[in-house]
Amino acid sequence: MPTLMQGPPEGRTVRVTTAEEIAPLWTGEHGGEARLMLVTTGPAPVEVWRWRLHPGEEYPSHPHQAGVVETISVTAGQMALVVDGTEHTVTAGQTATFDGDSPHTYRGSGAGPCDLIMTVHLPPGPA
């Protein structure tokens, strides 16, 4: 169960969640996984994902709707990010961003696991 901490006097709360509390939404053949850690509210939601890719594991993603922007921040290891057929190497300490309306694939490409944080920025919806 997530831990709720009381925030400022305005009555707001802070939700602290560990990856182990969130079930993986994707599991790779070598033990990799993707967990959707949170989705913000508001007119332009943001999804925050935590991924682990083992060497050779890959996840092909279909193009999203126009206006979706993704960021990939690698915290450990190395991955190949393939966007619209072009491969880009992203290593620990690097962040890549791209328009998500093109076909794209995430692949573990280093000697060991690749850990990354992904954000998916959705375009504003109707008010």
C-alpha positions as CSV (number, residue, x, y, z in Angstrom):
1,M,0.0,0.0,0.0
2,P,1.5,3.4,-0.9
3,T,2.5,5.6,1.9
4,L,0.6,8.9,2.3
5,M,2.4,11.8,4.0
6,Q,0.6,15.0,5.1
7,G,1.8,17.9,3.1
8,P,1.5,21.7,3.6
9,P,-1.2,23.1,5.8
10,E,-3.5,23.5,2.7
11,G,-4.3,19.9,3.2
12,R,-2.4,18.5,0.2
13,T,-0.8,15.1,0.4
14,V,2.3,13.6,-1.0
15,R,2.1,10.0,-2.3
16,V,5.4,8.0,-2.1
17,T,5.4,4.7,-4.0
18,T,8.1,2.1,-4.5
19,A,8.5,0.2,-7.8
20,E,7.7,-3.1,-5.9
21,E,4.2,-1.8,-5.1
22,I,3.4,-1.3,-8.8
23,A,2.8,-4.4,-11.0
24,P,4.8,-4.5,-14.2
25,L,2.8,-3.8,-17.4
26,W,5.4,-5.4,-19.6
27,T,7.8,-8.2,-18.8
28,G,10.7,-9.2,-21.1
29,E,12.0,-12.6,-21.9
30,H,15.1,-12.1,-19.8
31,G,13.4,-10.5,-16.7
32,G,13.2,-6.9,-17.9
33,E,10.1,-5.0,-17.0
34,A,8.2,-1.7,-17.3
35,R,6.1,-0.2,-14.5
36,L,3.8,2.8,-14.9
37,M,4.7,4.7,-11.7
38,L,2.2,7.6,-12.0
39,V,0.0,9.6,-14.3
40,T,-0.4,13.3,-13.5
41,T,-3.8,14.9,-13.7
42,G,-4.7,18.1,-15.6
43,P,-5.3,19.1,-19.2
44,A,-1.9,17.7,-20.4
45,P,-1.2,14.5,-18.4
46,V,2.3,13.1,-18.0
47,E,3.0,9.4,-17.5
48,V,6.1,8.4,-15.6
49,W,7.5,4.9,-16.3
50,R,10.4,2.9,-14.7
51,W,12.0,0.4,-17.1
52,R,14.6,-2.3,-16.9
53,L,15.9,-3.8,-20.2
54,H,18.3,-6.7,-20.3
55,P,20.7,-7.1,-23.2
56,G,18.8,-8.1,-26.3
57,E,15.3,-7.5,-24.9
58,E,13.2,-5.1,-26.8
59,Y,9.8,-3.5,-26.8
60,P,8.4,-2.2,-30.0
61,S,5.8,0.6,-29.5
62,H,3.2,1.6,-32.0
63,P,3.0,5.3,-32.9
64,H,1.1,7.5,-30.4
65,Q,-1.3,10.2,-31.3
66,A,0.1,13.5,-32.7
67,G,1.5,15.7,-30.0
68,V,2.8,13.0,-27.7
69,V,6.4,13.6,-26.7
70,E,8.6,11.0,-24.9
71,T,11.8,11.4,-22.9
72,I,14.1,8.6,-22.0
73,S,16.6,9.2,-19.2
74,V,19.1,6.2,-18.8
75,T,20.2,5.9,-15.2
76,A,22.4,2.7,-15.6
77,G,23.6,0.7,-18.6
78,Q,23.0,1.3,-22.3
79,M,20.0,1.0,-24.6
80,A,19.2,1.4,-28.3
81,L,16.4,3.7,-29.0
82,V,15.0,3.2,-32.5
83,V,12.7,6.0,-33.8
84,D,11.3,5.8,-37.3
85,G,13.9,3.3,-38.3
86,T,17.0,5.2,-37.1
87,E,18.9,3.7,-34.1
88,H,20.3,6.0,-31.3
89,T,22.5,4.7,-28.5
90,V,21.6,6.2,-25.1
91,T,23.9,5.6,-22.2
92,A,23.8,6.2,-18.4
93,G,23.6,9.9,-17.7
94,Q,22.0,10.7,-21.1
95,T,18.4,11.8,-21.9
96,A,16.8,11.5,-25.3
97,T,13.5,13.1,-26.4
98,F,11.4,12.5,-29.5
99,D,7.9,12.8,-30.9
100,G,6.0,9.7,-30.1
101,D,3.9,9.7,-33.2
102,S,6.5,7.7,-35.1
103,P,7.2,3.9,-34.7
104,H,9.8,3.4,-31.9
105,T,11.5,0.6,-30.1
106,Y,13.4,0.3,-26.8
107,R,16.2,-2.3,-26.7
108,G,18.7,-3.3,-24.1
109,S,22.1,-3.1,-25.8
110,G,24.9,-3.0,-23.2
111,A,26.7,-5.7,-21.4
112,G,24.3,-5.6,-18.5
113,P,20.8,-4.3,-17.6
114,C,19.7,-0.9,-18.6
115,D,17.6,1.1,-16.2
116,L,15.7,4.1,-17.4
117,I,12.9,6.6,-16.5
118,M,10.5,7.4,-19.3
119,T,8.1,10.2,-19.4
120,V,5.2,10.3,-21.9
121,H,3.8,13.9,-22.3
122,L,0.3,13.7,-23.6
123,P,-1.1,16.7,-25.5
124,P,-3.8,18.8,-23.9
125,G,-7.3,17.3,-24.1
126,P,-10.6,19.0,-24.3
127,A,-11.4,21.2,-21.3
